[in-house]
Amino acid sequence: MASIETVANRYKPLRFNGIANGLDELLSMAEANEMSHLAFAEMLADHEPA
């Protein structure tokens, strides 16, 4: 299983720096709120500036 740092680093070449820098917090929020995969994906999209 990949580490959070490994996954976060995969977002950087895509220029999703907001997600890369906040992934740990985003995952914690998703777990605390028992989010579905779809809700988590939406949260990631909302977290990244346009």
PyMOL Python script that loads the backbone (N, CA, C, O; Angstrom):
from pymol import cmd

cmd.read_pdbstr("""\
ATOM      1  N   MET A   1       0.846  -1.183   0.000  1.00  0.00           N
ATOM      2  CA  MET A   1       0.000   0.000   0.000  1.00  0.00           C
ATOM      3  C   MET A   1       0.889   1.243   0.000  1.00  0.00           C
ATOM      4  O   MET A   1       1.877   1.307   0.732  1.00  0.00           O
ATOM      5  N   ALA A   2       0.541   2.205  -0.805  1.00  0.00           N
ATOM      6  CA  ALA A   2       1.329   3.427  -0.931  1.00  0.00           C
ATOM      7  C   ALA A   2       1.153   4.320   0.293  1.00  0.00           C
ATOM      8  O   ALA A   2       0.114   4.297   0.952  1.00  0.00           O
ATOM      9  N   SER A   3       2.169   5.092   0.579  1.00  0.00           N
ATOM     10  CA  SER A   3       2.083   6.051   1.678  1.00  0.00           C
ATOM     11  C   SER A   3       1.369   7.312   1.194  1.00  0.00           C
ATOM     12  O   SER A   3       1.253   7.550  -0.008  1.00  0.00           O
ATOM     13  N   ILE A   4       0.896   8.115   2.143  1.00  0.00           N
ATOM     14  CA  ILE A   4       0.234   9.370   1.792  1.00  0.00           C
ATOM     15  C   ILE A   4       1.201  10.263   1.021  1.00  0.00           C
ATOM     16  O   ILE A   4       0.808  10.919   0.056  1.00  0.00           O
ATOM     17  N   GLU A   5       2.454  10.288   1.441  1.00  0.00           N
ATOM     18  CA  GLU A   5       3.460  11.115   0.766  1.00  0.00           C
ATOM     19  C   GLU A   5       3.655  10.671  -0.682  1.00  0.00           C
ATOM     20  O   GLU A   5       3.777  11.508  -1.576  1.00  0.00           O
ATOM     21  N   THR A   6       3.684   9.363  -0.916  1.00  0.00           N
ATOM     22  CA  THR A   6       3.845   8.839  -2.273  1.00  0.00           C
ATOM     23  C   THR A   6       2.676   9.255  -3.155  1.00  0.00           C
ATOM     24  O   THR A   6       2.872   9.686  -4.291  1.00  0.00           O
ATOM     25  N   VAL A   7       1.472   9.128  -2.636  1.00  0.00           N
ATOM     26  CA  VAL A   7       0.283   9.505  -3.408  1.00  0.00           C
ATOM     27  C   VAL A   7       0.266  11.013  -3.640  1.00  0.00           C
ATOM     28  O   VAL A   7      -0.012  11.464  -4.751  1.00  0.00           O
ATOM     29  N   ALA A   8       0.560  11.792  -2.607  1.00  0.00           N
ATOM     30  CA  ALA A   8       0.588  13.252  -2.743  1.00  0.00           C
ATOM     31  C   ALA A   8       1.581  13.673  -3.821  1.00  0.00           C
ATOM     32  O   ALA A   8       1.301  14.581  -4.603  1.00  0.00           O
ATOM     33  N   ASN A   9       2.726  13.025  -3.867  1.00  0.00           N
ATOM     34  CA  ASN A   9       3.740  13.366  -4.868  1.00  0.00           C
ATOM     35  C   ASN A   9       3.283  13.061  -6.290  1.00  0.00           C
ATOM     36  O   ASN A   9       3.803  13.646  -7.240  1.00  0.00           O
ATOM     37  N   ARG A  10       2.335  12.168  -6.450  1.00  0.00           N
ATOM     38  CA  ARG A  10       1.815  11.863  -7.792  1.00  0.00           C
ATOM     39  C   ARG A  10       0.912  12.981  -8.307  1.00  0.00           C
ATOM     40  O   ARG A  10       0.710  13.100  -9.516  1.00  0.00           O
ATOM     41  N   TYR A  11       0.371  13.797  -7.412  1.00  0.00           N
ATOM     42  CA  TYR A  11      -0.471  14.923  -7.826  1.00  0.00           C
ATOM     43  C   TYR A  11       0.352  16.124  -8.287  1.00  0.00           C
ATOM     44  O   TYR A  11      -0.141  16.947  -9.059  1.00  0.00           O
ATOM     45  N   LYS A  12       1.594  16.235  -7.826  1.00  0.00           N
ATOM     46  CA  LYS A  12       2.419  17.410  -8.142  1.00  0.00           C
ATOM     47  C   LYS A  12       2.704  17.574  -9.631  1.00  0.00           C
ATOM     48  O   LYS A  12       2.575  18.690 -10.133  1.00  0.00           O
ATOM     49  N   PRO A  13       3.087  16.525 -10.371  1.00  0.00           N
ATOM     50  CA  PRO A  13       3.315  16.719 -11.817  1.00  0.00           C
ATOM     51  C   PRO A  13       2.042  17.123 -12.564  1.00  0.00           C
ATOM     52  O   PRO A  13       2.111  17.706 -13.646  1.00  0.00           O
ATOM     53  N   LEU A  14       0.899  16.814 -11.990  1.00  0.00           N
ATOM     54  CA  LEU A  14      -0.376  17.192 -12.599  1.00  0.00           C
ATOM     55  C   LEU A  14      -0.756  18.630 -12.259  1.00  0.00           C
ATOM     56  O   LEU A  14      -1.766  19.154 -12.728  1.00  0.00           O
ATOM     57  N   ARG A  15       0.089  19.255 -11.425  1.00  0.00           N
ATOM     58  CA  ARG A  15      -0.114  20.626 -10.944  1.00  0.00           C
ATOM     59  C   ARG A  15      -1.344  20.751 -10.058  1.00  0.00           C
ATOM     60  O   ARG A  15      -2.004  21.790 -10.038  1.00  0.00           O
ATOM     61  N   PHE A  16      -1.647  19.690  -9.329  1.00  0.00           N
ATOM     62  CA  PHE A  16      -2.702  19.713  -8.322  1.00  0.00           C
ATOM     63  C   PHE A  16      -2.041  19.913  -6.963  1.00  0.00           C
ATOM     64  O   PHE A  16      -2.126  19.057  -6.081  1.00  0.00           O
ATOM     65  N   ASN A  17      -1.382  21.060  -6.811  1.00  0.00           N
ATOM     66  CA  ASN A  17      -0.616  21.306  -5.599  1.00  0.00           C
ATOM     67  C   ASN A  17      -1.496  21.464  -4.370  1.00  0.00           C
ATOM     68  O   ASN A  17      -1.079  21.107  -3.268  1.00  0.00           O
ATOM     69  N   GLY A  18      -2.700  21.988  -4.533  1.00  0.00           N
ATOM     70  CA  GLY A  18      -3.613  22.105  -3.400  1.00  0.00           C
ATOM     71  C   GLY A  18      -3.938  20.743  -2.816  1.00  0.00           C
ATOM     72  O   GLY A  18      -3.947  20.571  -1.597  1.00  0.00           O
ATOM     73  N   ILE A  19      -4.203  19.783  -3.675  1.00  0.00           N
ATOM     74  CA  ILE A  19      -4.481  18.417  -3.229  1.00  0.00           C
ATOM     75  C   ILE A  19      -3.218  17.804  -2.645  1.00  0.00           C
ATOM     76  O   ILE A  19      -3.258  17.198  -1.574  1.00  0.00           O
ATOM     77  N   ALA A  20      -2.098  17.958  -3.342  1.00  0.00           N
ATOM     78  CA  ALA A  20      -0.842  17.366  -2.876  1.00  0.00           C
ATOM     79  C   ALA A  20      -0.471  17.865  -1.489  1.00  0.00           C
ATOM     80  O   ALA A  20      -0.047  17.085  -0.637  1.00  0.00           O
ATOM     81  N   ASN A  21      -0.630  19.158  -1.261  1.00  0.00           N
ATOM     82  CA  ASN A  21      -0.237  19.735   0.023  1.00  0.00           C
ATOM     83  C   ASN A  21      -1.243  19.470   1.134  1.00  0.00           C
ATOM     84  O   ASN A  21      -0.883  19.526   2.310  1.00  0.00           O
ATOM     85  N   GLY A  22      -2.494  19.183   0.791  1.00  0.00           N
ATOM     86  CA  GLY A  22      -3.513  18.992   1.814  1.00  0.00           C
ATOM     87  C   GLY A  22      -4.069  17.587   1.899  1.00  0.00           C
ATOM     88  O   GLY A  22      -5.077  17.366   2.570  1.00  0.00           O
ATOM     89  N   LEU A  23      -3.434  16.628   1.234  1.00  0.00           N
ATOM     90  CA  LEU A  23      -3.993  15.279   1.146  1.00  0.00           C
ATOM     91  C   LEU A  23      -4.195  14.640   2.512  1.00  0.00           C
ATOM     92  O   LEU A  23      -5.223  14.006   2.750  1.00  0.00           O
ATOM     93  N   ASP A  24      -3.246  14.794   3.399  1.00  0.00           N
ATOM     94  CA  ASP A  24      -3.360  14.201   4.733  1.00  0.00           C
ATOM     95  C   ASP A  24      -4.617  14.705   5.444  1.00  0.00           C
ATOM     96  O   ASP A  24      -5.374  13.918   6.012  1.00  0.00           O
ATOM     97  N   GLU A  25      -4.830  16.010   5.408  1.00  0.00           N
ATOM     98  CA  GLU A  25      -6.011  16.612   6.043  1.00  0.00           C
ATOM     99  C   GLU A  25      -7.298  16.181   5.338  1.00  0.00           C
ATOM    100  O   GLU A  25      -8.300  15.893   5.992  1.00  0.00           O
ATOM    101  N   LEU A  26      -7.270  16.137   4.020  1.00  0.00           N
ATOM    102  CA  LEU A  26      -8.448  15.734   3.256  1.00  0.00           C
ATOM    103  C   LEU A  26      -8.842  14.290   3.565  1.00  0.00           C
ATOM    104  O   LEU A  26     -10.025  13.979   3.699  1.00  0.00           O
ATOM    105  N   LEU A  27      -7.852  13.419   3.675  1.00  0.00           N
ATOM    106  CA  LEU A  27      -8.130  12.023   4.017  1.00  0.00           C
ATOM    107  C   LEU A  27      -8.708  11.905   5.424  1.00  0.00           C
ATOM    108  O   LEU A  27      -9.625  11.118   5.656  1.00  0.00           O
ATOM    109  N   SER A  28      -8.178  12.680   6.352  1.00  0.00           N
ATOM    110  CA  SER A  28      -8.697  12.658   7.725  1.00  0.00           C
ATOM    111  C   SER A  28     -10.149  13.111   7.763  1.00  0.00           C
ATOM    112  O   SER A  28     -10.971  12.520   8.463  1.00  0.00           O
ATOM    113  N   MET A  29     -10.467  14.165   7.007  1.00  0.00           N
ATOM    114  CA  MET A  29     -11.847  14.652   6.954  1.00  0.00           C
ATOM    115  C   MET A  29     -12.764  13.600   6.344  1.00  0.00           C
ATOM    116  O   MET A  29     -13.880  13.400   6.821  1.00  0.00           O
ATOM    117  N   ALA A  30     -12.305  12.932   5.299  1.00  0.00           N
ATOM    118  CA  ALA A  30     -13.113  11.904   4.642  1.00  0.00           C
ATOM    119  C   ALA A  30     -13.393  10.746   5.589  1.00  0.00           C
ATOM    120  O   ALA A  30     -14.518  10.247   5.643  1.00  0.00           O
ATOM    121  N   GLU A  31     -12.385  10.316   6.333  1.00  0.00           N
ATOM    122  CA  GLU A  31     -12.577   9.227   7.292  1.00  0.00           C
ATOM    123  C   GLU A  31     -13.520   9.641   8.407  1.00  0.00           C
ATOM    124  O   GLU A  31     -14.410   8.877   8.781  1.00  0.00           O
ATOM    125  N   ALA A  32     -13.337  10.843   8.946  1.00  0.00           N
ATOM    126  CA  ALA A  32     -14.159  11.320  10.060  1.00  0.00           C
ATOM    127  C   ALA A  32     -15.625  11.436   9.665  1.00  0.00           C
ATOM    128  O   ALA A  32     -16.516  11.218  10.486  1.00  0.00           O
ATOM    129  N   ASN A  33     -15.870  11.778   8.402  1.00  0.00           N
ATOM    130  CA  ASN A  33     -17.242  11.965   7.923  1.00  0.00           C
ATOM    131  C   ASN A  33     -17.782  10.759   7.169  1.00  0.00           C
ATOM    132  O   ASN A  33     -18.876  10.810   6.609  1.00  0.00           O
ATOM    133  N   GLU A  34     -17.004   9.662   7.156  1.00  0.00           N
ATOM    134  CA  GLU A  34     -17.408   8.429   6.473  1.00  0.00           C
ATOM    135  C   GLU A  34     -17.921   8.719   5.060  1.00  0.00           C
ATOM    136  O   GLU A  34     -19.002   8.276   4.671  1.00  0.00           O
ATOM    137  N   MET A  35     -17.122   9.470   4.309  1.00  0.00           N
ATOM    138  CA  MET A  35     -17.507   9.884   2.963  1.00  0.00           C
ATOM    139  C   MET A  35     -17.438   8.719   1.980  1.00  0.00           C
ATOM    140  O   MET A  35     -16.596   7.830   2.102  1.00  0.00           O
ATOM    141  N   SER A  36     -18.335   8.746   1.013  1.00  0.00           N
ATOM    142  CA  SER A  36     -18.274   7.779  -0.081  1.00  0.00           C
ATOM    143  C   SER A  36     -17.103   8.151  -0.991  1.00  0.00           C
ATOM    144  O   SER A  36     -16.544   9.243  -0.887  1.00  0.00           O
ATOM    145  N   HIS A  37     -16.745   7.233  -1.876  1.00  0.00           N
ATOM    146  CA  HIS A  37     -15.667   7.521  -2.828  1.00  0.00           C
ATOM    147  C   HIS A  37     -16.028   8.709  -3.711  1.00  0.00           C
ATOM    148  O   HIS A  37     -15.182   9.551  -4.012  1.00  0.00           O
ATOM    149  N   LEU A  38     -17.283   8.768  -4.118  1.00  0.00           N
ATOM    150  CA  LEU A  38     -17.724   9.863  -4.978  1.00  0.00           C
ATOM    151  C   LEU A  38     -17.665  11.196  -4.240  1.00  0.00           C
ATOM    152  O   LEU A  38     -17.220  12.195  -4.806  1.00  0.00           O
ATOM    153  N   ALA A  39     -18.104  11.223  -2.997  1.00  0.00           N
ATOM    154  CA  ALA A  39     -18.050  12.453  -2.206  1.00  0.00           C
ATOM    155  C   ALA A  39     -16.602  12.891  -1.988  1.00  0.00           C
ATOM    156  O   ALA A  39     -16.300  14.085  -2.017  1.00  0.00           O
ATOM    157  N   PHE A  40     -15.706  11.924  -1.768  1.00  0.00           N
ATOM    158  CA  PHE A  40     -14.293  12.250  -1.599  1.00  0.00           C
ATOM    159  C   PHE A  40     -13.719  12.827  -2.889  1.00  0.00           C
ATOM    160  O   PHE A  40     -12.969  13.802  -2.849  1.00  0.00           O
ATOM    161  N   ALA A  41     -14.061  12.239  -4.023  1.00  0.00           N
ATOM    162  CA  ALA A  41     -13.586  12.751  -5.310  1.00  0.00           C
ATOM    163  C   ALA A  41     -14.077  14.179  -5.533  1.00  0.00           C
ATOM    164  O   ALA A  41     -13.338  15.023  -6.039  1.00  0.00           O
ATOM    165  N   GLU A  42     -15.314  14.443  -5.158  1.00  0.00           N
ATOM    166  CA  GLU A  42     -15.858  15.794  -5.292  1.00  0.00           C
ATOM    167  C   GLU A  42     -15.115  16.764  -4.377  1.00  0.00           C
ATOM    168  O   GLU A  42     -14.830  17.895  -4.769  1.00  0.00           O
ATOM    169  N   MET A  43     -14.800  16.321  -3.153  1.00  0.00           N
ATOM    170  CA  MET A  43     -14.068  17.165  -2.216  1.00  0.00           C
ATOM    171  C   MET A  43     -12.684  17.502  -2.777  1.00  0.00           C
ATOM    172  O   MET A  43     -12.223  18.636  -2.644  1.00  0.00           O
ATOM    173  N   LEU A  44     -12.022  16.528  -3.400  1.00  0.00           N
ATOM    174  CA  LEU A  44     -10.719  16.797  -4.015  1.00  0.00           C
ATOM    175  C   LEU A  44     -10.845  17.866  -5.098  1.00  0.00           C
ATOM    176  O   LEU A  44     -10.036  18.791  -5.159  1.00  0.00           O
ATOM    177  N   ALA A  45     -11.852  17.739  -5.944  1.00  0.00           N
ATOM    178  CA  ALA A  45     -12.052  18.708  -7.021  1.00  0.00           C
ATOM    179  C   ALA A  45     -12.359  20.094  -6.459  1.00  0.00           C
ATOM    180  O   ALA A  45     -11.892  21.098  -6.996  1.00  0.00           O
ATOM    181  N   ASP A  46     -13.138  20.152  -5.385  1.00  0.00           N
ATOM    182  CA  ASP A  46     -13.471  21.432  -4.764  1.00  0.00           C
ATOM    183  C   ASP A  46     -12.261  22.064  -4.085  1.00  0.00           C
ATOM    184  O   ASP A  46     -12.166  23.288  -3.992  1.00  0.00           O
ATOM    185  N   HIS A  47     -11.343  21.236  -3.614  1.00  0.00           N
ATOM    186  CA  HIS A  47     -10.176  21.733  -2.875  1.00  0.00           C
ATOM    187  C   HIS A  47      -9.143  22.382  -3.795  1.00  0.00           C
ATOM    188  O   HIS A  47      -8.372  23.236  -3.357  1.00  0.00           O
ATOM    189  N   GLU A  48      -9.124  21.989  -5.042  1.00  0.00           N
ATOM    190  CA  GLU A  48      -8.128  22.504  -5.987  1.00  0.00           C
ATOM    191  C   GLU A  48      -8.642  23.796  -6.612  1.00  0.00           C
ATOM    192  O   GLU A  48      -9.729  23.811  -7.189  1.00  0.00           O
ATOM    193  N   PRO A  49      -7.867  24.890  -6.503  1.00  0.00           N
ATOM    194  CA  PRO A  49      -8.316  26.151  -7.113  1.00  0.00           C
ATOM    195  C   PRO A  49      -8.458  26.020  -8.632  1.00  0.00           C
ATOM    196  O   PRO A  49      -7.719  25.273  -9.275  1.00  0.00           O
ATOM    197  N   ALA A  50      -9.398  26.741  -9.179  1.00  0.00           N
ATOM    198  CA  ALA A  50      -9.648  26.686 -10.631  1.00  0.00           C
ATOM    199  C   ALA A  50      -8.582  27.405 -11.415  1.00  0.00           C
ATOM    200  O   ALA A  50      -8.644  27.452 -12.644  1.00  0.00           O
TER     201      ALA A  50
END
""", "prot")
cmd.dss("prot")
cmd.show_as("cartoon", "prot")
cmd.util.cbc("prot")
cmd.orient("prot")
